[in-house]
Amino acid sequence: MLKRPKLNSLQKKIAVFLLLPLTIALLGLGFFGFFFAKEVMLNEWREAAILKLQRAAHHIDMRLQAPIDWMEMFHRTGRLEDNDAQQWILDELRQMPGVLNVALTWLDPRHMSVPGFTGHGGMMDRQPGSGMSMRMMRFEQARIADVSPPTYNALTGEQSVTLTSQLNDERGETLGILTVAISFEYIMQDILNLSWWQSDTAYLVDRHGRILSQTVRAPLTRKRLGETGDPLELELLLDIQKNSHGTILGPGHPPEMVWGYYHIEEAPWTIVLFASGKRVLAPILTFRLYYGIAALLSILVLIGFIRFMVGRSVKSIAELSRAAEGVAVGDYRTLDEAGSDEIGQLVRSFNTMVEGLKERDLIVDTFGRYMDPDIARQLMQRPESLRMGGEKREVAILMSDLRHFTPICETRRPEEIIRILNRYLSAVIPIIQEHHGIIVDFFGDGILAFFDPLDGPVEPSARHAAACAVEMQEAMTALNRDASRLGLPELHMGIGLHAGEVVVGNIGSEARAKYGIVGAPVNLTQRIQSEALPGQVVCSDAIGRYIFADHRPVTMVAVKLKGVTNPVNVSVIHQATS
């Protein structure tokens, strides 16, 4: 009887439990990877095709947009008594590049003066400066009614596209028609020079599938998509009528054909690009041939790695595993660094990570989450910053609060209130941190922060506080611009600034403390903040004397603050505009 092999070494276990499943996995991966890579490449083609088509559509839209803008300008003159403006617009239309003809036809011929005009029914075809004039009719409504497909213009000897605008009275009845003929060659000029228009297969079609233009590589005998009864082309035509852009894959693996299309906004046309599936997937089809060889070589390399490297690495990996489990429970002991290979580098990286986690936890425990890490490291170098209590020094203080937020809270669900507050705080907290501010606390919708000069003068901190407050108000203006689109209320904030001598340090107990400030200037800052109207930044003279060179006060006034004996001079240094 054959004995069952004993798996008494890591090499044997890896060979059985890793190498064998890995071999099977590689075979499966080759199969599924091919289909995955196929989808990736097809998606890349889709994205590239849409970008190409979007750019081409933009070129056509730009060529059509200019005359359409002038026609819409003409529409806005319908109620004017004087027709000089209308005449000038029509003259400008004729002089635009690519415009072949401009015609204004009134259905009532009595509104055209007889001398100087040719044509029928009031058609106007005046050359600028010719001296001819026309009595215009007033109209109430106008719109671009139609963009024609390219047709041969016998007068100019080239294909042209006609923009037609109906001029209606207040009852919607048509009074006149304005038509502008544009050279089709001029419209197509930009995309005809695109490199992919010269090398790929593409069509410009109308909403019915009629081919208006095509690339050099496209079959010359085609007149309409779907004329051969091809199911894929018929599906494409249906999709074009439903969506503004998209792609369609034909049947098969790889698909026989792939199609992309993009609508033109200013005309009822669509640009269609298609390619052979084999051409798109050529790289992955070639790669499939080499995958088996690469998989076999990978297995051989893995066998060598298992044989020669696992034994030396197992011990270090086990130590790292135990140390990682210790980190999860707060044990930040480092490992002995040994060796210069990848395992040694991994150990050093682990030790670096542990030191970083230890420092981060110390910063969070001592100074809170919302302090700039650079400031926290400076404070950690000062032993007194880590002790309970604090020291007196002059700092700049900022206090902000949302105005009229209570009515918002009364009409919204708690989840919505949290979402609104988080959106607001996400906008202003980074600004405070960028200006080296230290956030002491959040109280409802208010923020208390200070700017600590440490051992330096308070002037730079005062300038940081003022710049921070102004930037916070500008951020609120930007936030409110998107509020209605998101279905959220607009928020308005008042900010107060003051500077004075406070106690800076750790406040609380040994079990729980926070780094903050205490003193009368904090209360005074709160009073100054209460004077700020929505969108204002208000500061005391203690801040103003440092910043007026950079922030000219809008108003200055002496106010009587609650709980303060003498009037306090305050200045409005910023007023947000909606």
C-alpha positions as CSV (number, residue, x, y, z in Angstrom):
1,M,0.0,0.0,0.0
2,L,1.3,3.4,-0.9
3,K,1.9,5.8,1.9
4,R,0.3,9.1,2.0
5,P,3.0,11.8,1.6
6,K,3.6,13.9,4.7
7,L,3.3,17.7,4.4
8,N,5.9,18.3,7.1
9,S,7.6,21.4,5.5
10,L,6.5,24.8,4.3
11,Q,8.0,24.1,0.9
12,K,5.8,20.9,0.4
13,K,2.7,22.7,1.7
14,I,3.2,25.6,-0.7
15,A,3.9,23.2,-3.5
16,V,0.6,21.3,-2.8
17,F,-1.7,24.1,-1.5
18,L,-0.4,27.0,-3.6
19,L,1.4,25.8,-6.7
20,L,-1.3,23.4,-7.8
21,P,-4.2,25.8,-7.3
22,L,-2.1,28.5,-8.8
23,T,-1.6,26.4,-11.9
24,I,-5.3,25.8,-12.2
25,A,-5.9,29.5,-11.5
26,L,-3.5,30.5,-14.3
27,L,-5.4,28.3,-16.8
28,G,-8.7,29.8,-15.7
29,L,-7.2,33.3,-15.6
30,G,-6.1,32.9,-19.2
31,F,-9.6,32.0,-20.2
32,F,-11.4,34.7,-18.2
33,G,-8.6,37.2,-18.6
34,F,-9.1,37.1,-22.4
35,F,-12.7,38.1,-22.1
36,F,-11.9,40.7,-19.5
37,A,-9.1,42.2,-21.6
38,K,-11.5,42.1,-24.6
39,E,-14.0,44.2,-22.7
40,V,-11.3,46.6,-21.6
41,M,-10.1,47.2,-25.1
42,L,-13.7,47.5,-26.4
43,N,-14.4,50.0,-23.7
44,E,-11.3,51.9,-24.6
45,W,-12.4,52.0,-28.2
46,R,-15.8,53.2,-27.1
47,E,-14.3,56.0,-25.1
48,A,-11.9,57.0,-27.8
49,A,-14.6,56.8,-30.5
50,I,-17.0,59.0,-28.5
51,L,-14.2,61.6,-27.8
52,K,-13.3,61.7,-31.5
53,L,-17.0,62.0,-32.5
54,Q,-17.6,64.6,-29.8
55,R,-14.7,66.7,-31.1
56,A,-15.9,66.5,-34.7
57,A,-19.5,67.3,-33.7
58,H,-18.1,70.3,-31.8
59,H,-16.4,71.6,-34.9
60,I,-19.6,71.4,-36.9
61,D,-21.6,73.0,-34.1
62,M,-19.1,75.9,-33.9
63,R,-19.5,76.5,-37.7
64,L,-23.3,76.5,-37.3
65,Q,-23.5,78.4,-34.0
66,A,-22.2,81.8,-35.3
67,P,-25.0,82.3,-37.9
68,I,-27.6,80.9,-35.6
69,D,-26.5,83.4,-32.9
70,W,-27.0,86.2,-35.4
71,M,-30.4,84.8,-36.4
72,E,-31.4,84.7,-32.8
73,M,-30.2,88.3,-32.4
74,F,-32.5,89.2,-35.3
75,H,-35.4,87.4,-33.4
76,R,-34.9,89.8,-30.5
77,T,-35.6,92.8,-32.7
78,G,-39.1,91.8,-33.6
79,R,-40.8,94.5,-31.5
80,L,-38.5,97.4,-32.5
81,E,-40.1,100.3,-34.4
82,D,-36.8,101.1,-36.3
83,N,-35.7,98.5,-38.8
84,D,-32.1,99.7,-39.0
85,A,-30.9,97.2,-36.4
86,Q,-32.6,94.4,-38.3
87,Q,-31.1,95.6,-41.6
88,W,-27.6,95.7,-40.0
89,I,-27.9,92.2,-38.6
90,L,-28.9,90.9,-42.1
91,D,-25.9,92.7,-43.6
92,E,-23.6,91.1,-41.0
93,L,-25.1,87.7,-41.7
94,R,-24.3,88.0,-45.4
95,Q,-20.7,88.9,-44.7
96,M,-20.0,85.9,-42.4
97,P,-17.6,83.3,-43.7
98,G,-19.4,80.4,-45.4
99,V,-22.7,82.2,-45.8
100,L,-23.9,82.0,-49.4
101,N,-27.2,83.7,-49.2
102,V,-29.6,85.4,-46.8
103,A,-33.2,85.9,-47.6
104,L,-36.1,87.5,-45.6
105,T,-39.5,86.8,-47.0
106,W,-42.7,88.5,-45.7
107,L,-45.9,86.6,-46.5
108,D,-47.6,90.0,-47.0
109,P,-45.8,91.7,-49.9
110,R,-47.1,95.1,-48.9
111,H,-44.3,95.3,-46.4
112,M,-41.6,95.5,-49.0
113,S,-40.8,98.8,-50.8
114,V,-40.9,98.4,-54.5
115,P,-37.7,100.1,-55.7
116,G,-34.4,98.3,-55.5
117,F,-35.6,94.7,-54.9
118,T,-36.0,91.6,-57.0
119,G,-37.6,88.3,-56.2
120,H,-41.1,87.2,-55.3
121,G,-43.3,87.7,-52.3
122,G,-41.0,90.0,-50.4
123,M,-37.7,88.2,-50.7
124,M,-34.8,90.4,-49.6
125,D,-31.4,89.9,-51.1
126,R,-29.7,93.3,-50.6
127,Q,-26.0,93.9,-50.8
128,P,-24.6,96.0,-48.0
129,G,-24.4,99.7,-48.9
130,S,-26.6,99.3,-51.9
131,G,-29.1,101.9,-50.5
132,M,-32.1,99.5,-50.8
133,S,-34.5,99.5,-47.8
134,M,-37.4,97.5,-46.7
135,R,-40.2,98.3,-44.2
136,M,-40.0,95.5,-41.7
137,M,-43.0,93.9,-40.0
138,R,-43.1,93.6,-36.2
139,F,-43.3,90.1,-34.9
140,E,-43.7,88.6,-31.4
141,Q,-42.2,85.2,-31.7
142,A,-39.4,83.6,-33.7
143,R,-37.5,80.3,-33.7
144,I,-35.1,78.3,-35.8
145,A,-37.6,75.9,-37.5
146,D,-35.4,73.7,-39.7
147,V,-31.8,72.9,-40.7
148,S,-31.9,71.3,-44.2
149,P,-29.7,68.5,-45.4
150,P,-27.0,69.5,-47.9
151,T,-28.4,70.2,-51.3
152,Y,-26.8,71.4,-54.6
153,N,-27.1,75.2,-54.9
154,A,-27.3,76.1,-58.6
155,L,-26.5,79.8,-58.0
156,T,-23.2,79.1,-56.2
157,G,-22.3,75.7,-57.8
158,E,-21.8,74.0,-54.5
159,Q,-23.7,72.1,-51.8
160,S,-25.3,74.3,-49.1
161,V,-27.3,73.9,-45.9
162,T,-30.2,76.2,-45.2
163,L,-31.2,77.5,-41.8
164,T,-34.9,78.4,-41.7
165,S,-36.4,80.7,-39.1
166,Q,-40.2,81.4,-38.8
167,L,-41.3,84.9,-37.7
168,N,-44.8,84.7,-36.0
169,D,-47.3,87.1,-34.5
170,E,-48.7,86.8,-31.0
171,R,-51.2,84.2,-32.2
172,G,-48.5,82.0,-33.6
173,E,-49.3,82.7,-37.2
174,T,-46.4,83.0,-39.6
175,L,-45.6,86.5,-40.8
176,G,-42.3,85.9,-42.5
177,I,-39.5,83.5,-43.1
178,L,-35.7,84.2,-42.7
179,T,-33.4,81.7,-44.5
180,V,-29.6,81.6,-44.4
181,A,-27.7,79.3,-46.8
182,I,-24.3,78.1,-45.6
183,S,-21.7,76.3,-47.6
184,F,-21.6,72.6,-46.6
185,E,-17.9,72.5,-47.5
186,Y,-17.3,75.3,-45.0
187,I,-19.2,73.4,-42.3
188,M,-17.2,70.3,-42.9
189,Q,-13.9,72.1,-43.3
190,D,-12.5,71.4,-39.8
191,I,-13.3,67.7,-39.6
192,L,-12.1,66.9,-43.1
193,N,-8.6,67.8,-41.9
194,L,-8.8,65.5,-38.8
195,S,-6.4,62.6,-39.1
196,W,-8.9,59.9,-38.1
197,W,-11.4,61.2,-40.7
198,Q,-8.7,60.4,-43.3
199,S,-7.9,56.9,-41.9
200,D,-11.1,55.5,-40.3
201,T,-14.5,54.6,-41.6
202,A,-17.1,57.2,-40.7
203,Y,-20.4,58.7,-42.0
204,L,-22.3,61.9,-41.4
205,V,-26.0,61.0,-41.6
206,D,-29.3,62.7,-41.0
207,R,-32.0,61.5,-38.6
208,H,-33.3,59.1,-41.3
209,G,-30.0,57.5,-42.0
210,R,-29.3,59.3,-45.2
211,I,-25.5,59.6,-45.7
212,L,-24.6,63.3,-46.1
213,S,-20.8,62.9,-46.1
214,Q,-18.2,60.1,-45.6
215,T,-14.6,59.3,-45.1
216,V,-12.2,58.2,-47.8
217,R,-12.3,54.6,-46.5
218,A,-16.1,54.4,-46.5
219,P,-17.7,52.5,-49.4
220,L,-18.6,54.9,-52.2
221,T,-21.8,53.1,-53.2
222,R,-23.6,53.6,-49.9
223,K,-26.5,56.2,-49.8
224,R,-28.3,55.3,-46.6
225,L,-27.6,53.2,-43.4
226,G,-29.7,50.1,-43.2
227,E,-30.4,50.0,-47.0
228,T,-28.9,46.4,-47.1
229,G,-31.2,45.2,-44.3
230,D,-28.2,44.6,-42.0
231,P,-29.8,44.1,-38.5
232,L,-26.9,45.9,-36.8
233,E,-27.4,49.0,-38.9
234,L,-31.1,48.9,-38.3
235,E,-30.4,48.7,-34.5
236,L,-28.0,51.6,-34.9
237,L,-30.7,53.7,-36.6
238,L,-33.1,53.0,-33.8
239,D,-30.5,53.8,-31.1
240,I,-29.6,57.1,-32.9
241,Q,-33.2,58.2,-32.6
242,K,-33.3,57.5,-28.9
243,N,-29.9,58.7,-27.6
244,S,-27.6,61.6,-28.2
245,H,-24.5,59.3,-28.3
246,G,-23.4,55.8,-27.7
247,T,-21.8,52.6,-29.1
248,I,-23.1,49.3,-30.4
249,L,-21.3,46.0,-30.7
250,G,-22.1,43.4,-33.3
251,P,-22.5,39.7,-32.6
252,G,-19.5,37.3,-32.1
253,H,-16.4,37.0,-30.0
254,P,-14.8,39.2,-31.1
255,P,-17.7,41.2,-32.5
256,E,-17.8,41.4,-36.3
257,M,-18.3,45.2,-36.2
258,V,-18.4,47.9,-33.6
259,W,-20.2,51.2,-34.1
260,G,-20.1,54.6,-32.3
261,Y,-22.2,57.7,-32.9
262,Y,-22.6,61.3,-31.7
263,H,-25.4,63.8,-32.3
264,I,-24.7,67.3,-33.5
265,E,-26.6,69.8,-31.3
266,E,-27.2,72.6,-33.9
267,A,-28.4,70.3,-36.7
268,P,-30.4,67.1,-37.0
269,W,-27.3,65.1,-38.0
270,T,-25.2,62.4,-36.5
271,I,-21.6,61.4,-37.0
272,V,-21.1,57.5,-37.1
273,L,-17.8,55.7,-36.8
274,F,-17.4,52.0,-37.2
275,A,-14.5,49.4,-37.3
276,S,-13.9,45.7,-37.5
277,G,-13.9,43.9,-34.2
278,K,-10.8,42.0,-35.1
279,R,-9.0,45.2,-35.9
280,V,-9.9,46.7,-32.5
281,L,-8.9,43.5,-30.6
282,A,-5.8,42.7,-32.6
283,P,-3.4,43.1,-29.6
284,I,-5.3,40.8,-27.3
285,L,-5.7,38.2,-30.1
286,T,-1.9,38.2,-30.5
287,F,-1.3,38.2,-26.8
288,R,-3.5,35.0,-26.3
289,L,-0.8,33.1,-28.3
290,Y,1.9,34.0,-25.8
291,Y,-0.1,33.7,-22.6
292,G,0.5,29.9,-22.2
293,I,4.2,30.3,-22.5
294,A,4.2,33.1,-20.0
295,A,2.1,31.1,-17.6
296,L,4.5,28.1,-17.8
297,L,7.5,30.3,-17.1
298,S,5.7,31.9,-14.2
299,I,5.2,28.5,-12.6
300,L,8.8,27.5,-13.0
301,V,10.0,30.8,-11.5
302,L,7.6,30.3,-8.6
303,I,9.0,26.8,-8.0
304,G,12.5,28.2,-7.7
305,F,11.3,31.0,-5.4
306,I,9.6,28.5,-3.1
307,R,12.7,26.3,-3.0
308,F,15.3,28.9,-2.3
309,M,13.6,31.9,-0.6
310,V,10.7,30.7,1.5
311,G,12.8,29.1,4.2
312,R,14.7,32.3,4.9
313,S,11.7,34.5,4.8
314,V,9.3,32.5,7.0
315,K,10.8,33.6,10.2
316,S,10.7,37.3,9.4
317,I,7.2,37.1,8.1
318,A,6.0,35.4,11.3
319,E,7.6,38.1,13.4
320,L,5.9,40.8,11.2
321,S,2.6,39.0,11.6
322,R,2.8,39.0,15.4
323,A,4.0,42.6,15.5
324,A,1.1,43.7,13.2
325,E,-1.4,42.0,15.6
326,G,0.2,43.9,18.4
327,V,-0.3,47.2,16.6
328,A,-4.0,46.4,16.3
329,V,-4.2,46.5,20.2
330,G,-2.0,49.5,20.7
331,D,1.5,47.8,21.0
332,Y,3.9,50.0,19.1
333,R,7.1,48.1,19.7
334,T,9.4,48.0,16.7
335,L,11.3,45.0,15.3
336,D,15.1,44.5,15.0
337,E,16.2,45.5,11.6
338,A,18.4,42.9,9.9
339,G,19.4,42.4,6.3
340,S,19.3,44.6,3.3
341,D,17.0,42.6,1.0
342,E,13.2,43.0,0.5
343,I,12.4,41.4,3.9
344,G,14.8,43.8,5.7
345,Q,13.2,46.7,3.8
346,L,9.8,45.5,4.8
347,V,10.8,45.4,8.5
348,R,12.2,48.9,8.2
349,S,9.0,50.1,6.5
350,F,7.0,48.4,9.3
351,N,9.0,50.2,11.9
352,T,8.5,53.5,10.1
353,M,4.8,52.9,10.0
354,V,4.7,52.1,13.7
355,E,6.6,55.3,14.6
356,G,4.1,57.3,12.4
357,L,1.1,55.6,14.0
358,K,2.5,56.3,17.4
359,E,3.1,60.0,16.6
360,R,-0.3,60.3,15.0
361,D,-2.1,58.9,18.0
362,L,-0.1,61.2,20.3
363,I,-1.1,64.2,18.1
364,V,-4.8,63.2,18.1
365,D,-4.8,62.4,21.8
366,T,-3.1,65.7,22.7
367,F,-4.2,68.2,20.1
368,G,-7.2,66.8,18.4
369,R,-8.0,65.8,14.8
370,Y,-8.3,69.3,13.3
371,M,-4.8,70.7,13.8
372,D,-2.3,71.1,11.0
373,P,0.3,68.3,11.4
374,D,3.2,70.8,11.0
375,I,1.9,72.9,13.8
376,A,1.3,69.9,16.0
377,R,5.0,68.8,15.5
378,Q,6.2,72.2,16.5
379,L,4.1,72.1,19.6
380,M,5.3,68.6,20.4
381,Q,8.9,70.0,20.5
382,R,7.8,72.2,23.4
383,P,7.6,70.1,26.5
384,E,5.2,72.6,28.1
385,S,2.7,71.9,25.3
386,L,2.3,68.3,26.5
387,R,1.7,69.0,30.2
388,M,-1.7,69.8,31.8
389,G,-2.3,73.6,32.2
390,G,-0.8,76.2,29.9
391,E,1.0,79.5,29.4
392,K,0.0,83.0,28.7
393,R,0.6,84.6,25.3
394,E,-1.1,86.8,22.8
395,V,-2.9,85.0,20.0
396,A,-5.4,85.9,17.2
397,I,-8.9,84.4,17.7
398,L,-11.5,83.6,15.1
399,M,-15.1,82.7,15.8
400,S,-17.7,81.9,13.2
401,D,-21.4,81.1,13.3
402,L,-24.1,80.4,10.8
403,R,-26.9,83.0,10.6
404,H,-30.6,82.0,10.6
405,F,-29.7,78.3,10.8
406,T,-32.4,77.5,13.5
407,P,-35.3,77.9,11.0
408,I,-33.5,75.6,8.7
409,C,-33.2,73.0,11.4
410,E,-36.9,73.2,12.2
411,T,-37.9,72.4,8.7
412,R,-35.4,69.6,7.9
413,R,-34.9,66.0,9.0
414,P,-31.9,65.4,11.3
415,E,-30.2,63.4,8.5
416,E,-30.5,66.4,6.2
417,I,-29.1,68.8,8.9
418,I,-26.1,66.6,9.4
419,R,-25.5,66.5,5.7
420,I,-25.8,70.3,5.5
421,L,-23.4,70.8,8.4
422,N,-20.8,68.3,7.1
423,R,-20.9,70.0,3.7
424,Y,-20.3,73.4,5.3
425,L,-17.5,72.1,7.7
426,S,-15.8,70.3,4.8
427,A,-15.5,73.6,3.0
428,V,-14.1,75.7,5.8
429,I,-12.0,73.4,8.0
430,P,-9.3,72.9,5.3
431,I,-9.1,76.7,4.9
432,I,-8.4,77.1,8.7
433,Q,-5.8,74.4,8.5
434,E,-4.1,76.0,5.4
435,H,-3.7,79.2,7.3
436,H,-2.2,77.4,10.3
437,G,-5.2,77.8,12.5
438,I,-5.9,75.6,15.5
439,I,-9.5,74.5,15.9
440,V,-10.5,74.4,19.5
441,D,-14.1,73.3,19.3
442,F,-17.3,73.1,17.3
443,F,-20.4,74.4,19.1
444,G,-23.5,73.7,17.1
445,D,-22.9,75.4,13.7
446,G,-20.1,77.6,15.1
447,I,-16.3,77.2,15.1
448,L,-13.7,78.5,17.6
449,A,-10.2,78.6,16.3
450,F,-7.0,80.5,17.1
451,F,-3.7,81.4,15.4
452,D,-0.8,80.9,17.7
453,P,2.5,82.8,17.0
454,L,4.2,80.6,19.6
455,D,7.2,82.7,20.7
456,G,6.9,85.2,17.9
457,P,4.9,88.5,17.5
458,V,1.2,88.2,17.0
459,E,1.1,90.3,13.8
460,P,1.7,87.4,11.3
461,S,-1.0,85.4,13.2
462,A,-3.4,88.3,12.9
463,R,-2.8,88.5,9.1
464,H,-3.3,84.7,8.9
465,A,-6.6,85.0,10.8
466,A,-7.9,87.8,8.6
467,A,-7.0,86.1,5.3
468,C,-8.5,82.9,6.6
469,A,-11.8,84.6,7.5
470,V,-12.1,86.3,4.1
471,E,-11.4,83.0,2.3
472,M,-14.0,81.2,4.4
473,Q,-16.6,83.8,3.3
474,E,-15.6,83.3,-0.3
475,A,-15.9,79.6,0.1
476,M,-19.4,80.0,1.5
477,T,-20.3,82.1,-1.6
478,A,-19.0,79.2,-3.9
479,L,-20.9,76.7,-1.7
480,N,-24.2,78.6,-2.1
481,R,-23.9,78.7,-5.9
482,D,-24.3,74.9,-6.0
483,A,-26.9,74.8,-3.1
484,S,-30.1,75.1,-5.2
485,R,-28.8,72.5,-7.7
486,L,-28.4,70.1,-4.9
487,G,-31.7,70.9,-3.2
488,L,-30.0,72.4,-0.2
489,P,-30.6,75.8,1.5
490,E,-28.1,78.7,1.2
491,L,-26.0,79.2,4.3
492,H,-24.7,82.6,5.5
493,M,-22.0,83.0,8.1
494,G,-20.8,85.8,10.3
495,I,-17.1,85.9,11.5
496,G,-15.5,87.8,14.4
497,L,-11.8,88.4,14.9
498,H,-9.9,89.6,17.9
499,A,-6.4,89.3,19.4
500,G,-5.5,89.2,23.1
501,E,-3.6,87.5,25.8
502,V,-5.0,84.1,26.8
503,V,-3.9,80.9,28.5
504,V,-2.9,78.4,25.8
505,G,-2.5,74.7,26.8
506,N,-4.2,71.4,27.7
507,I,-7.6,71.9,29.3
508,G,-9.3,69.0,31.1
509,S,-8.1,66.1,33.1
510,E,-5.4,63.5,32.8
511,A,-8.1,61.1,31.4
512,R,-9.4,63.5,28.8
513,A,-8.0,66.8,27.7
514,K,-8.0,69.1,24.7
515,Y,-5.6,71.7,23.5
516,G,-7.3,75.1,23.6
517,I,-7.4,78.7,24.9
518,V,-9.1,80.3,27.9
519,G,-9.5,84.0,28.8
520,A,-11.6,87.1,28.4
521,P,-10.5,87.7,24.8
522,V,-12.3,84.5,23.8
523,N,-15.6,85.8,25.2
524,L,-15.0,89.2,23.6
525,T,-14.4,87.5,20.2
526,Q,-17.8,85.8,20.7
527,R,-19.4,89.2,21.3
528,I,-17.7,90.7,18.2
529,Q,-18.8,87.7,16.1
530,S,-22.4,88.4,17.2
531,E,-22.2,91.8,15.6
532,A,-21.3,90.4,12.2
533,L,-24.2,90.4,9.6
534,P,-24.5,87.4,7.2
535,G,-21.4,87.4,4.9
536,Q,-19.4,89.8,7.0
537,V,-16.0,89.6,8.7
538,V,-15.8,91.9,11.7
539,C,-12.6,92.6,13.7
540,S,-11.5,94.6,16.7
541,D,-8.8,97.2,16.7
542,A,-6.5,94.6,18.2
543,I,-6.6,92.8,14.8
544,G,-7.3,95.9,12.6
545,R,-4.0,97.7,13.4
546,Y,-2.1,94.8,11.8
547,I,-4.3,94.1,8.7
548,F,-5.7,97.4,7.4
549,A,-2.8,97.6,4.9
550,D,-4.1,94.4,3.4
551,H,-7.8,94.5,4.2
552,R,-9.3,98.0,3.9
553,P,-12.3,98.3,6.3
554,V,-15.7,98.7,4.7
555,T,-17.1,100.4,7.9
556,M,-15.7,101.3,11.3
557,V,-17.9,101.9,14.3
558,A,-17.8,101.8,18.1
559,V,-20.3,99.3,19.5
560,K,-21.6,98.5,23.0
561,L,-21.2,94.8,23.5
562,K,-23.1,92.7,26.0
563,G,-21.1,92.1,29.1
564,V,-18.4,94.6,28.1
565,T,-18.2,97.9,30.0
566,N,-16.7,100.2,27.4
567,P,-17.6,100.5,23.8
568,V,-15.4,98.5,21.4
569,N,-14.2,99.8,18.1
570,V,-15.0,97.2,15.4
571,S,-14.5,97.2,11.6
572,V,-16.1,95.3,8.8
573,I,-13.2,94.2,6.6
574,H,-15.2,92.0,4.2
575,Q,-18.8,91.7,3.0
576,A,-19.6,88.6,0.9
577,T,-21.7,89.1,-2.2
578,S,-24.2,86.6,-3.4
